[in-house]
Every structure is written in C-alpha cells, then in structure tokens.
C-alpha cells in the first residue's frame, strides 16, 4: 500500500475551506467539519489518558475506542465508508457493566478529579458530551447541507450519537475505576459546602 499522507501541508485550506468526499469544499466552521473536528479532539483526549495511565487493561480498551473514533470521523467525511459499526454501542455497555462491578454504588455526585489519569478521564467525558451535542446540532443542520453532498444518513448519525453517549458513560466509569485501583478516594459533592 502506498503512502496515504505524502505531505503534511497542502495549502488547500488557506482560504478557510476544507475538502470532503465528492470533491466538495466546505467552510471550516460548517457543522459537518465542526463535528469531524470535535471527534478528532475527543480521540486526542483519549490518547492523553492512555499516556498518563498505568492500567494496561483500561489502556487497551481505550485504544480500541480510538480506532472506533477514527472510523466514526471517516464515516462523517465519507458516508459510504462502512468502518464504523453502530453495534459497538453494545460493546461499550458490556465494558460499563463490567467496570461497575468493581465500584460501590454512588449515592451522591462526585467531583471530577483524583489521580492524574482519573482526572483526565473525567475531562475527556466532558469533551465527549460536547461531541454528542455537536452531532445533535449536525442532524438539525442537515437541511442546509449542499444538495450535491451525499450526507450521512439519519440512521448513521443516530448510531454515532448513541455510541458517543455511551462512551461518555464509560469514561465516567473509567475515571472512577482508575481512582479505585490506585487507592485514591472519591470526593463527594456537597451542596452545603461553603467557602472558607
């Protein structure tokens, strides 16, 4: 297989547009390009968790998710690409259920934080929620898409949104597990805490 990326810079985006499948150029703030960028950021944030986590089991799961997110971004930019399987939602739910067995039930909200990897997991969870909002906005903006662009189907977009929704739940759970496995206590939120 030849090189897919022969040059890092192309200069084709200097005018504020970027290319998608079908030789279509869209503004870099188009809702579709925004969604692709948000998915890319989420993938990068997951890479940061892996860089700081010493938990090989969790790291392996997260790297599998990074492949999923590359596939999701590919589907958004090229709807005919079939590498993203919405059925992966079931796999995320299985992971959540398995990790939850290690944890005590929550009776209160917890503050995002703990050890470095756990705090990064909670930060990434918040980014994941932003991606979900962006995908919902994209669905609402499809009426304004260029007519010649063969956009992602509502079924594809629904599957992607469900996946990202479950991923945010998994990241929350992973943050808790990373704290527990490291012996770090969770800090419970208190609505009655006052400033000193």
Phi and psi restraints in degrees (value plus and minus 20) as a CYANA .aco file:
   2 UNK   PHI     -92.4   -52.4
   2 UNK   PSI     152.3   192.3
   3 UNK   PHI     -88.8   -48.8
   3 UNK   PSI     112.3   152.3
   4 UNK   PHI    -101.7   -61.7
   4 UNK   PSI     -53.3   -13.3
   5 UNK   PHI    -140.8  -100.8
   5 UNK   PSI      83.8   123.8
   6 UNK   PHI    -114.0   -74.0
   6 UNK   PSI     -41.8    -1.8
   7 UNK   PHI    -159.6  -119.6
   7 UNK   PSI     119.2   159.2
   8 UNK   PHI     -96.3   -56.3
   8 UNK   PSI     -56.3   -16.3
   9 UNK   PHI    -131.6   -91.6
   9 UNK   PSI     123.9   163.9
  10 UNK   PHI    -142.9  -102.9
  10 UNK   PSI     -38.3     1.7
  11 UNK   PHI      50.4    90.4
  11 UNK   PSI     -19.4    20.6
  12 UNK   PHI     -94.7   -54.7
  12 UNK   PSI     -36.7     3.3
  13 UNK   PHI    -119.4   -79.4
  13 UNK   PSI     -11.7    28.3
  14 UNK   PHI     -84.8   -44.8
  14 UNK   PSI     -41.2    -1.2
  15 UNK   PHI    -110.7   -70.7
  15 UNK   PSI     -14.8    25.2
  16 UNK   PHI      72.5   112.5
  16 UNK   PSI      -5.3    34.7
  17 UNK   PHI    -141.6  -101.6
  17 UNK   PSI     143.7   183.7
  18 UNK   PHI    -161.1  -121.1
  18 UNK   PSI     135.3   175.3
  19 UNK   PHI    -116.0   -76.0
  19 UNK   PSI     125.6   165.6
  20 UNK   PHI    -148.2  -108.2
  20 UNK   PSI    -197.2  -157.2
  21 UNK   PHI     -80.0   -40.0
  21 UNK   PSI     134.5   174.5
  22 UNK   PHI      60.5   100.5
  22 UNK   PSI      -3.1    36.9
  23 UNK   PHI      36.3    76.3
  23 UNK   PSI      13.9    53.9
  24 UNK   PHI    -114.3   -74.3
  24 UNK   PSI     118.2   158.2
  25 UNK   PHI    -133.0   -93.0
  25 UNK   PSI     112.0   152.0
  26 UNK   PHI    -143.1  -103.1
  26 UNK   PSI     134.5   174.5
  27 UNK   PHI     -80.6   -40.6
  27 UNK   PSI     125.4   165.4
  28 UNK   PHI     -87.8   -47.8
  28 UNK   PSI     -31.6     8.4
  29 UNK   PHI    -125.2   -85.2
  29 UNK   PSI      -5.8    34.2
  30 UNK   PHI     -81.7   -41.7
  30 UNK   PSI     125.1   165.1
  31 UNK   PHI     -75.6   -35.6
  31 UNK   PSI     -53.6   -13.6
  32 UNK   PHI     -88.9   -48.9
  32 UNK   PSI     -65.7   -25.7
  33 UNK   PHI     -86.1   -46.1
  33 UNK   PSI     -56.3   -16.3
  34 UNK   PHI     -79.9   -39.9
  34 UNK   PSI     -64.7   -24.7
  35 UNK   PHI     -84.5   -44.5
  35 UNK   PSI     -62.7   -22.7
  36 UNK   PHI     -81.3   -41.3
  36 UNK   PSI     -62.2   -22.2
  37 UNK   PHI     -85.0   -45.0
  37 UNK   PSI     -58.8   -18.8
  38 UNK   PHI     -85.9   -45.9
  38 UNK   PSI     -59.4   -19.4
  39 UNK   PHI     -84.0   -44.0
  39 UNK   PSI     -59.4   -19.4
  40 UNK   PHI     -82.7   -42.7
  40 UNK   PSI     -63.4   -23.4
  41 UNK   PHI     -82.1   -42.1
  41 UNK   PSI     -63.1   -23.1
  42 UNK   PHI     -79.8   -39.8
  42 UNK   PSI     -64.5   -24.5
  43 UNK   PHI     -80.2   -40.2
  43 UNK   PSI     -62.3   -22.3
  44 UNK   PHI     -84.8   -44.8
  44 UNK   PSI     -59.8   -19.8
  45 UNK   PHI     -83.8   -43.8
  45 UNK   PSI     -57.9   -17.9
  46 UNK   PHI     -84.5   -44.5
  46 UNK   PSI     -57.9   -17.9
  47 UNK   PHI     -80.2   -40.2
  47 UNK   PSI     -53.7   -13.7
  48 UNK   PHI     -88.4   -48.4
  48 UNK   PSI     -60.1   -20.1
  49 UNK   PHI     -77.0   -37.0
  49 UNK   PSI     -69.2   -29.2
  50 UNK   PHI     -79.7   -39.7
  50 UNK   PSI     -57.9   -17.9
  51 UNK   PHI     -83.8   -43.8
  51 UNK   PSI     -50.3   -10.3
  52 UNK   PHI    -123.4   -83.4
  52 UNK   PSI     -29.3    10.7
  53 UNK   PHI    -111.3   -71.3
  53 UNK   PSI     119.4   159.4
  54 UNK   PHI    -119.8   -79.8
  54 UNK   PSI     -16.4    23.6
  55 UNK   PHI    -109.4   -69.4
  55 UNK   PSI      82.8   122.8
  56 UNK   PHI     -84.3   -44.3
  56 UNK   PSI     -56.3   -16.3
  57 UNK   PHI     -82.3   -42.3
  57 UNK   PSI     -69.7   -29.7
  58 UNK   PHI     -85.4   -45.4
  58 UNK   PSI     -60.9   -20.9
  59 UNK   PHI     -79.8   -39.8
  59 UNK   PSI     -60.9   -20.9
  60 UNK   PHI     -83.6   -43.6
  60 UNK   PSI     -61.9   -21.9
  61 UNK   PHI     -84.2   -44.2
  61 UNK   PSI     -62.3   -22.3
  62 UNK   PHI     -86.3   -46.3
  62 UNK   PSI     -57.3   -17.3
  63 UNK   PHI     -87.8   -47.8
  63 UNK   PSI     -52.6   -12.6
  64 UNK   PHI     -82.6   -42.6
  64 UNK   PSI     -59.2   -19.2
  65 UNK   PHI     -86.0   -46.0
  65 UNK   PSI     -55.4   -15.4
  66 UNK   PHI     -80.2   -40.2
  66 UNK   PSI     -58.7   -18.7
  67 UNK   PHI     -83.1   -43.1
  67 UNK   PSI     -62.1   -22.1
  68 UNK   PHI     -77.2   -37.2
  68 UNK   PSI     -64.1   -24.1
  69 UNK   PHI     -88.5   -48.5
  69 UNK   PSI     -55.3   -15.3
  70 UNK   PHI     -81.1   -41.1
  70 UNK   PSI     -62.4   -22.4
  71 UNK   PHI     -85.1   -45.1
  71 UNK   PSI     -58.1   -18.1
  72 UNK   PHI     -84.0   -44.0
  72 UNK   PSI     -65.4   -25.4
  73 UNK   PHI     -81.5   -41.5
  73 UNK   PSI     -57.6   -17.6
  74 UNK   PHI     -82.9   -42.9
  74 UNK   PSI     -59.9   -19.9
  75 UNK   PHI     -84.9   -44.9
  75 UNK   PSI     -59.9   -19.9
  76 UNK   PHI     -84.5   -44.5
  76 UNK   PSI     -58.0   -18.0
  77 UNK   PHI    -106.8   -66.8
  77 UNK   PSI     -40.1    -0.1
  78 UNK   PHI    -164.2  -124.2
  78 UNK   PSI      68.2   108.2
  79 UNK   PHI     -76.9   -36.9
  79 UNK   PSI     -42.8    -2.8
  80 UNK   PHI     -95.5   -55.5
  80 UNK   PSI     -34.0     6.0
  81 UNK   PHI     -87.9   -47.9
  81 UNK   PSI     107.2   147.2
  82 UNK   PHI    -131.2   -91.2
  82 UNK   PSI       3.9    43.9
  83 UNK   PHI     -96.0   -56.0
  83 UNK   PSI     -40.0     0.0
  84 UNK   PHI    -112.5   -72.5
  84 UNK   PSI     100.5   140.5
  85 UNK   PHI    -125.8   -85.8
  85 UNK   PSI      93.7   133.7
  86 UNK   PHI     -81.2   -41.2
  86 UNK   PSI     -40.4    -0.4
  87 UNK   PHI     -83.2   -43.2
  87 UNK   PSI     -32.0     8.0
  88 UNK   PHI     -84.5   -44.5
  88 UNK   PSI     -34.4     5.6
  89 UNK   PHI     -76.8   -36.8
  89 UNK   PSI     -62.1   -22.1
  90 UNK   PHI     -81.2   -41.2
  90 UNK   PSI     -58.7   -18.7
  91 UNK   PHI     -85.0   -45.0
  91 UNK   PSI     -58.7   -18.7
  92 UNK   PHI     -84.6   -44.6
  92 UNK   PSI     -61.9   -21.9
  93 UNK   PHI     -83.1   -43.1
  93 UNK   PSI     -57.6   -17.6
  94 UNK   PHI     -83.2   -43.2
  94 UNK   PSI     -62.3   -22.3
  95 UNK   PHI     -82.8   -42.8
  95 UNK   PSI     -64.6   -24.6
  96 UNK   PHI     -79.4   -39.4
  96 UNK   PSI     -67.6   -27.6
  97 UNK   PHI     -81.0   -41.0
  97 UNK   PSI     -61.7   -21.7
  98 UNK   PHI     -85.3   -45.3
  98 UNK   PSI     -65.6   -25.6
  99 UNK   PHI     -87.9   -47.9
  99 UNK   PSI     -54.2   -14.2
 100 UNK   PHI     -82.7   -42.7
 100 UNK   PSI     -46.4    -6.4
 101 UNK   PHI     -84.5   -44.5
 101 UNK   PSI     -42.2    -2.2
 102 UNK   PHI    -101.2   -61.2
 102 UNK   PSI     -35.4     4.6
 103 UNK   PHI    -127.9   -87.9
 103 UNK   PSI     130.8   170.8
 104 UNK   PHI    -100.9   -60.9
 104 UNK   PSI     129.1   169.1
 105 UNK   PHI     -81.3   -41.3
 105 UNK   PSI     124.9   164.9
 106 UNK   PHI    -105.8   -65.8
 106 UNK   PSI     111.7   151.7
 107 UNK   PHI    -127.2   -87.2
 107 UNK   PSI     -33.8     6.2
 108 UNK   PHI    -157.8  -117.8
 108 UNK   PSI     144.6   184.6
 109 UNK   PHI     -89.1   -49.1
 109 UNK   PSI     131.7   171.7
 110 UNK   PHI    -132.9   -92.9
 110 UNK   PSI     131.9   171.9
 111 UNK   PHI     -98.0   -58.0
 111 UNK   PSI     117.1   157.1
 112 UNK   PHI     -82.5   -42.5
 112 UNK   PSI     111.6   151.6
 113 UNK   PHI     134.5   174.5
 113 UNK   PSI    -170.2  -130.2
 114 UNK   PHI      82.2   122.2
 114 UNK   PSI    -162.7  -122.7
 115 UNK   PHI     -91.8   -51.8
 115 UNK   PSI     151.0   191.0
 116 UNK   PHI     -79.8   -39.8
 116 UNK   PSI     -66.4   -26.4
 117 UNK   PHI     -85.2   -45.2
 117 UNK   PSI     -59.7   -19.7
 118 UNK   PHI     -85.4   -45.4
 118 UNK   PSI     -61.7   -21.7
 119 UNK   PHI     -83.9   -43.9
 119 UNK   PSI     -58.6   -18.6
 120 UNK   PHI     -86.4   -46.4
 120 UNK   PSI     -55.3   -15.3
 121 UNK   PHI     -83.3   -43.3
 121 UNK   PSI     -60.1   -20.1
 122 UNK   PHI     -90.0   -50.0
 122 UNK   PSI     -57.2   -17.2
 123 UNK   PHI     -83.7   -43.7
 123 UNK   PSI     -62.1   -22.1
 124 UNK   PHI     -86.4   -46.4
 124 UNK   PSI     -53.4   -13.4
 125 UNK   PHI     -78.6   -38.6
 125 UNK   PSI     -62.1   -22.1
 126 UNK   PHI     -86.2   -46.2
 126 UNK   PSI     -59.2   -19.2
 127 UNK   PHI     -82.8   -42.8
 127 UNK   PSI     -60.2   -20.2
 128 UNK   PHI     -81.0   -41.0
 128 UNK   PSI     -59.9   -19.9
 129 UNK   PHI     -84.1   -44.1
 129 UNK   PSI     -55.3   -15.3
 130 UNK   PHI     -85.6   -45.6
 130 UNK   PSI     -60.3   -20.3
 131 UNK   PHI     -80.0   -40.0
 131 UNK   PSI     -62.8   -22.8
 132 UNK   PHI     -79.2   -39.2
 132 UNK   PSI     -65.2   -25.2
 133 UNK   PHI     -82.3   -42.3
 133 UNK   PSI     -58.6   -18.6
 134 UNK   PHI     -85.2   -45.2
 134 UNK   PSI     -59.7   -19.7
 135 UNK   PHI     -86.2   -46.2
 135 UNK   PSI     -57.0   -17.0
 136 UNK   PHI     -84.5   -44.5
 136 UNK   PSI     -63.8   -23.8
 137 UNK   PHI     -82.3   -42.3
 137 UNK   PSI     -57.7   -17.7
 138 UNK   PHI     -81.4   -41.4
 138 UNK   PSI     -64.4   -24.4
 139 UNK   PHI     -78.3   -38.3
 139 UNK   PSI     -57.9   -17.9
 140 UNK   PHI     -94.3   -54.3
 140 UNK   PSI     -43.4    -3.4
 141 UNK   PHI    -110.6   -70.6
 141 UNK   PSI     -23.6    16.4
 142 UNK   PHI     -80.1   -40.1
 142 UNK   PSI     -43.7    -3.7
 143 UNK   PHI     -84.3   -44.3
 143 UNK   PSI     -44.4    -4.4
 144 UNK   PHI    -115.9   -75.9
 144 UNK   PSI     -16.7    23.3
 145 UNK   PHI     -87.3   -47.3
 145 UNK   PSI     128.4   168.4
 146 UNK   PHI     -75.9   -35.9
 146 UNK   PSI     118.4   158.4
 147 UNK   PHI     -81.4   -41.4
 147 UNK   PSI     -51.5   -11.5
 148 UNK   PHI    -100.0   -60.0
 148 UNK   PSI     -28.7    11.3
 149 UNK   PHI    -105.9   -65.9
 149 UNK   PSI     103.0   143.0
 150 UNK   PHI    -101.2   -61.2
 150 UNK   PSI      68.3   108.3
 151 UNK   PHI     -94.2   -54.2
 151 UNK   PSI     142.5   182.5
 152 UNK   PHI     -78.8   -38.8
 152 UNK   PSI     119.5   159.5
 153 UNK   PHI     -92.2   -52.2
 153 UNK   PSI     140.0   180.0
 154 UNK   PHI     -81.8   -41.8
 154 UNK   PSI     -51.3   -11.3
 155 UNK   PHI     -88.6   -48.6
 155 UNK   PSI     -62.5   -22.5
 156 UNK   PHI     -82.4   -42.4
 156 UNK   PSI     -64.6   -24.6
 157 UNK   PHI     -86.1   -46.1
 157 UNK   PSI     -57.9   -17.9
 158 UNK   PHI     -83.1   -43.1
 158 UNK   PSI     -62.5   -22.5
 159 UNK   PHI     -83.1   -43.1
 159 UNK   PSI     -60.4   -20.4
 160 UNK   PHI     -84.9   -44.9
 160 UNK   PSI     -61.8   -21.8
 161 UNK   PHI     -85.0   -45.0
 161 UNK   PSI     -61.6   -21.6
 162 UNK   PHI     -82.0   -42.0
 162 UNK   PSI     -62.5   -22.5
 163 UNK   PHI     -79.8   -39.8
 163 UNK   PSI     -68.1   -28.1
 164 UNK   PHI     -85.3   -45.3
 164 UNK   PSI     -56.3   -16.3
 165 UNK   PHI     -80.7   -40.7
 165 UNK   PSI     -67.8   -27.8
 166 UNK   PHI     -87.2   -47.2
 166 UNK   PSI     -54.0   -14.0
 167 UNK   PHI     -83.0   -43.0
 167 UNK   PSI     -58.6   -18.6
 168 UNK   PHI     -83.1   -43.1
 168 UNK   PSI     -58.4   -18.4
 169 UNK   PHI     -85.4   -45.4
 169 UNK   PSI     -59.7   -19.7
 170 UNK   PHI     -85.3   -45.3
 170 UNK   PSI     -62.2   -22.2
 171 UNK   PHI     -83.2   -43.2
 171 UNK   PSI     -58.5   -18.5
 172 UNK   PHI     -80.3   -40.3
 172 UNK   PSI     -66.7   -26.7
 173 UNK   PHI     -84.9   -44.9
 173 UNK   PSI     -61.8   -21.8
 174 UNK   PHI     -82.0   -42.0
 174 UNK   PSI     -59.8   -19.8
 175 UNK   PHI     -77.3   -37.3
 175 UNK   PSI     -63.1   -23.1
 176 UNK   PHI     -86.2   -46.2
 176 UNK   PSI     -62.7   -22.7
 177 UNK   PHI     -84.8   -44.8
 177 UNK   PSI     -62.0   -22.0
 178 UNK   PHI     -80.3   -40.3
 178 UNK   PSI     -59.0   -19.0
 179 UNK   PHI     -85.9   -45.9
 179 UNK   PSI     -66.4   -26.4
 180 UNK   PHI     -83.6   -43.6
 180 UNK   PSI     -66.3   -26.3
 181 UNK   PHI     -84.7   -44.7
 181 UNK   PSI     -46.6    -6.6
 182 UNK   PHI    -109.3   -69.3
 182 UNK   PSI     -23.3    16.7
 183 UNK   PHI      58.1    98.1
 183 UNK   PSI      -0.7    39.3
 184 UNK   PHI    -113.8   -73.8
 184 UNK   PSI     114.8   154.8
 185 UNK   PHI     -98.5   -58.5
 185 UNK   PSI     126.3   166.3
 186 UNK   PHI    -102.3   -62.3
 186 UNK   PSI     125.3   165.3
 187 UNK   PHI    -121.9   -81.9
 187 UNK   PSI      98.5   138.5
 188 UNK   PHI    -100.2   -60.2
 188 UNK   PSI     121.4   161.4
 189 UNK   PHI     -91.4   -51.4
 189 UNK   PSI     120.3   160.3
 190 UNK   PHI    -149.3  -109.3
 190 UNK   PSI     101.7   141.7
 191 UNK   PHI     -93.1   -53.1
 191 UNK   PSI     -32.3     7.7
 192 UNK   PHI    -120.4   -80.4
 192 UNK   PSI     -19.3    20.7
 193 UNK   PHI     -90.4   -50.4
 193 UNK   PSI     113.9   153.9
 194 UNK   PHI    -135.0   -95.0
 194 UNK   PSI     137.2   177.2
 195 UNK   PHI     -90.3   -50.3
 195 UNK   PSI     123.9   163.9
